Amino acid sequence: MSNTIIRAPRRERFVVMDQRAVEDDRLSWAARGLLCYLLSRPDDWKVLVNDLRKRGNLGRDGIYRLLRELRTVGYAEFQRLRDRNGRIRGGIYFIRELAD
């Protein structure tokens, strides 16, 4: 029997991640793809919706929908940032390899 999955040699530029995230059927295929992409980034990489929009084929609302899906299942968390006066000034996404 021949292989039906053809893999590249692993010398550099590969990702190792827990397979449970890839197989989590609570997520759409699109959300799984976004999660895999985000987990392939460096640990200190900032999740910026505008950057993700430029790197893919979804608009802003599509990216927010997928991030909301990841948040709902527990793979992502969003923490709002506030200035000294308590006004909201954006926020930071934290991405987990395993859902809470």
PyMOL commands that set and color helices and strands:
alter all, ss='L'
color gray80, all
select helices_A, chain A and resi 19-22+29-39+49-55+60-73
alter helices_A, ss='H'
color red, helices_A
select strands_A, chain A and resi 76-82+88-95
alter strands_A, ss='S'
color yellow, strands_A
deselect
rebuild
show_as cartoon
